[in-house]
């Protein structure tokens, strides 16, 4: 099974780069559509656990334009990754064991979580914030589409971090796919605007360090806290975790607000 997944990527190594560009554009478009569809149903299922009392305002043209640009720039990043792989800068290890794939997932998960935390805090610097990150914060009541509503500089910045990490760390293709799936899942959870996790989430060992929808929604409301993505580890370590996080999470997980 693992070897079969490894073989899926081989055509990208030999096909013309123009064809590879179309292939990665189709891939990123499908990810975009799947995320919105899954996010829509998640919001419906957990609508009783809305994080804020008011629903997001109607979708605007600028949100749609920014989301489309995000898909295009994500496709560009993926295509550059294919080129770097073909010239040997990015190297993939054979997926010869489940343990190796698991180690890759853990390393990529934690390395990217830390790198994105640092990038996120840098993006909030007064000199860079208007250029890189202010666009995303204009939408302070998140919904699934908000995951893709980014300034192109921010999209390229996160993409560059990913390319650097996988250039330094030679992962398996399967490990990368599992990580990228988790990346989309966590991004989507952070922008649902509803809390899908149970109230006891923050009482469970290890699990309590995994971020929640409330965690990132708080950041949209308060840009001085909660810079992490997959975990709350770095915010706890560097003192940027919102002091209201536990109360806000328990309130959202327990509340019974039904949005229209």
C-alpha positions as CSV (number, residue, x, y, z in Angstrom):
1,X,0.0,0.0,0.0
2,X,2.7,2.4,1.0
3,X,4.8,1.6,-2.1
4,X,1.7,2.1,-4.3
5,X,1.3,5.6,-2.9
6,X,4.9,6.3,-3.6
7,X,4.5,5.3,-7.2
8,X,1.7,7.9,-7.7
9,X,4.2,10.7,-7.8
10,X,6.6,9.2,-10.3
11,X,4.9,10.6,-13.5
12,X,5.5,14.1,-12.2
13,X,9.2,13.4,-12.5
14,X,9.2,12.8,-16.2
15,X,6.2,14.7,-17.6
16,X,6.7,18.1,-19.3
17,X,6.7,20.9,-16.8
18,X,3.7,22.5,-18.5
19,X,1.7,19.3,-17.8
20,X,3.0,19.2,-14.3
21,X,1.7,22.8,-13.8
22,X,-1.8,21.7,-14.9
23,X,-1.6,18.6,-12.7
24,X,-0.8,20.6,-9.5
25,X,-3.4,23.3,-10.4
26,X,-6.1,20.5,-10.6
27,X,-4.8,19.1,-7.3
28,X,-5.0,22.4,-5.5
29,X,-8.4,23.2,-6.9
30,X,-9.8,19.9,-5.7
31,X,-8.3,20.5,-2.2
32,X,-10.0,23.9,-2.2
33,X,-13.4,22.5,-3.2
34,X,-13.1,19.6,-0.8
35,X,-12.2,21.9,2.1
36,X,-15.2,24.2,1.4
37,X,-17.6,21.3,1.1
38,X,-16.4,19.6,4.3
39,X,-16.3,22.9,6.1
40,X,-19.9,23.7,5.1
41,X,-21.1,20.4,6.5
42,X,-19.0,20.8,9.7
43,X,-20.5,24.2,10.3
44,X,-24.0,22.8,9.9
45,X,-23.3,19.9,12.2
46,X,-21.8,22.0,15.0
47,X,-23.8,25.2,14.6
48,X,-25.0,24.9,18.2
49,X,-21.4,25.5,19.2
50,X,-20.8,28.8,17.5
51,X,-17.8,30.6,18.9
52,X,-19.4,34.1,18.3
53,X,-23.0,35.1,18.7
54,X,-23.3,36.6,15.2
55,X,-22.8,34.7,11.9
56,X,-20.2,35.9,9.4
57,X,-21.4,38.7,7.0
58,X,-22.2,37.8,3.4
59,X,-19.2,36.7,1.2
60,X,-17.7,39.6,-0.7
61,X,-16.1,39.7,-4.1
62,X,-12.7,40.5,-2.6
63,X,-12.9,37.3,-0.5
64,X,-13.5,35.2,-3.6
65,X,-10.7,36.9,-5.6
66,X,-8.2,36.4,-2.7
67,X,-9.3,32.8,-2.3
68,X,-8.7,32.1,-6.0
69,X,-5.4,33.8,-5.9
70,X,-4.4,31.6,-2.9
71,X,-5.2,28.5,-4.9
72,X,-3.1,29.8,-7.8
73,X,-0.2,30.7,-5.6
74,X,-0.4,27.3,-3.8
75,X,-0.3,25.7,-7.2
76,X,2.8,27.7,-8.0
77,X,4.5,26.6,-4.8
78,X,3.7,23.0,-5.5
79,X,5.0,23.3,-9.0
80,X,8.3,24.9,-7.7
81,X,8.5,21.9,-5.3
82,X,8.3,19.5,-8.3
83,X,11.1,21.4,-10.1
84,X,13.3,21.4,-7.0
85,X,12.6,17.6,-6.7
86,X,13.5,17.0,-10.3
87,X,16.8,18.9,-9.9
88,X,17.7,17.0,-6.7
89,X,17.3,19.8,-4.2
90,X,14.3,18.2,-2.6
91,X,14.9,14.4,-2.1
92,X,12.3,11.8,-1.2
93,X,13.2,8.8,0.9
94,X,11.5,5.4,0.0
95,X,8.6,4.6,2.2
96,X,10.0,1.3,3.4
97,X,8.2,1.2,6.8
98,X,5.2,2.6,8.6
99,X,7.5,3.8,11.5
100,X,9.5,5.9,9.0
101,X,6.3,7.5,7.7
102,X,5.1,8.2,11.2
103,X,8.5,9.8,12.2
104,X,8.2,12.0,9.0
105,X,4.7,13.1,10.0
106,X,5.8,14.1,13.5
107,X,8.9,15.9,12.3
108,X,7.1,17.8,9.6
109,X,4.2,18.6,11.9
110,X,6.3,20.1,14.7
111,X,8.9,21.7,12.4
112,X,6.2,23.5,10.4
113,X,4.2,24.4,13.5
114,X,7.2,26.2,14.9
115,X,8.3,27.8,11.6
116,X,4.7,29.1,11.0
117,X,4.5,30.4,14.5
118,X,7.7,32.4,14.0
119,X,6.5,33.6,10.6
120,X,3.1,34.5,12.0
121,X,4.7,36.6,14.7
122,X,7.0,38.3,12.3
123,X,4.0,39.0,10.0
124,X,2.5,40.9,13.0
125,X,5.4,43.3,13.2
126,X,4.1,46.9,12.7
127,X,6.3,47.3,9.5
128,X,5.2,44.1,7.9
129,X,1.6,43.7,9.2
130,X,0.0,46.1,6.6
131,X,1.9,44.4,3.8
132,X,1.6,40.7,4.7
133,X,-1.1,39.9,7.2
134,X,-3.6,42.7,7.6
135,X,-5.7,41.3,4.7
136,X,-6.5,38.1,6.6
137,X,-7.4,40.0,9.7
138,X,-10.0,42.1,7.9
139,X,-12.2,39.0,8.3
140,X,-12.5,38.7,12.0
141,X,-15.4,36.3,12.1
142,X,-14.0,33.3,10.3
143,X,-15.7,30.8,8.1
144,X,-14.2,27.9,6.0
145,X,-13.5,30.3,3.0
146,X,-11.4,32.5,5.3
147,X,-8.7,29.8,5.3
148,X,-7.9,30.8,1.7
149,X,-8.4,34.5,2.1
150,X,-4.8,35.5,2.3
151,X,-2.6,38.2,0.9
152,X,-0.4,36.7,-1.9
153,X,2.7,37.6,0.1
154,X,1.5,35.5,3.0
155,X,0.6,32.6,0.8
156,X,4.1,32.7,-0.8
157,X,5.7,33.1,2.7
158,X,4.1,30.0,4.1
159,X,4.8,28.1,0.9
160,X,8.5,29.1,1.0
161,X,8.7,27.8,4.6
162,X,7.4,24.4,3.4
163,X,9.9,24.2,0.6
164,X,12.8,25.0,2.9
165,X,11.7,22.4,5.4
166,X,11.4,19.6,2.9
167,X,14.7,20.6,1.2
168,X,16.5,20.2,4.5
169,X,14.6,17.2,5.8
170,X,14.3,14.3,3.3
171,X,10.9,12.9,4.0
172,X,8.9,10.1,2.4
173,X,6.2,11.1,-0.1
174,X,3.6,9.3,2.0
175,X,4.7,11.2,5.1
176,X,4.4,14.5,3.2
177,X,0.9,13.6,2.0
178,X,-0.2,12.7,5.5
179,X,1.3,16.0,6.9
180,X,-0.3,18.1,4.1
181,X,-3.7,16.5,4.8
182,X,-3.3,17.4,8.4
183,X,-2.3,20.9,7.4
184,X,-5.5,21.5,5.5
185,X,-7.6,19.8,8.3
186,X,-6.1,22.1,11.0
187,X,-6.5,25.1,8.8
188,X,-10.1,24.3,8.2
189,X,-10.8,23.6,11.8
190,X,-9.3,26.9,12.8
191,X,-11.7,28.8,10.4
192,X,-15.0,27.0,11.0
193,X,-16.3,29.6,13.4
194,X,-17.8,26.7,15.4
195,X,-16.2,24.4,18.0
196,X,-16.3,20.7,17.0
197,X,-14.3,19.4,19.9
198,X,-15.9,18.3,23.2
199,X,-15.7,20.3,26.4
200,X,-13.3,17.8,28.0
201,X,-10.7,18.4,25.2
202,X,-8.5,20.6,27.3
203,X,-8.6,18.1,30.2
204,X,-7.0,15.3,28.2
205,X,-3.2,14.7,28.4
206,X,-1.2,15.6,25.3
207,X,-4.5,16.3,23.4
208,X,-5.0,19.5,25.3
209,X,-1.9,20.9,23.4
210,X,-3.6,20.4,20.0
211,X,-5.2,23.7,18.8
212,X,-8.9,24.1,18.4
213,X,-11.3,26.2,16.4
214,X,-11.7,28.5,19.3
215,X,-8.0,29.0,19.6
216,X,-7.6,30.5,16.1
217,X,-10.9,32.3,16.2
218,X,-9.7,34.1,19.2
219,X,-6.6,35.3,17.2
220,X,-9.0,36.8,14.6
221,X,-10.5,38.8,17.5
222,X,-7.3,39.5,19.3
223,X,-4.2,39.8,17.2
224,X,-1.8,39.9,20.1
225,X,-2.4,36.3,21.2
226,X,-2.6,32.7,19.7
227,X,-0.1,32.7,16.9
228,X,0.2,28.9,16.6
229,X,-1.4,26.7,14.1
230,X,-1.5,23.0,15.0
231,X,-0.6,23.2,18.7
232,X,-0.6,25.7,21.5
233,X,2.9,24.6,22.6
234,X,4.8,27.7,21.2
235,X,2.2,30.1,22.6
236,X,2.5,28.5,26.0
237,X,6.3,28.6,25.8
238,X,6.6,32.2,24.6
239,X,3.8,33.6,26.7
240,X,1.4,34.5,23.8
241,X,-1.5,32.2,24.7
242,X,-4.7,34.2,25.3
243,X,-5.5,34.2,29.0
244,X,-9.2,33.8,28.0
245,X,-8.6,30.7,25.9
246,X,-9.8,28.0,28.3
247,X,-12.9,30.0,29.3
248,X,-13.7,30.8,25.6
249,X,-13.3,27.2,24.6
250,X,-15.4,25.8,27.3
251,X,-18.1,28.4,26.5
252,X,-18.1,27.5,22.8
253,X,-18.1,23.8,23.5
254,X,-20.9,24.1,26.0
255,X,-23.0,26.8,24.6
256,X,-26.3,26.3,22.7
257,X,-26.3,29.2,20.2
258,X,-28.1,28.2,17.0
259,X,-27.1,30.3,14.0
260,X,-29.6,30.8,11.2
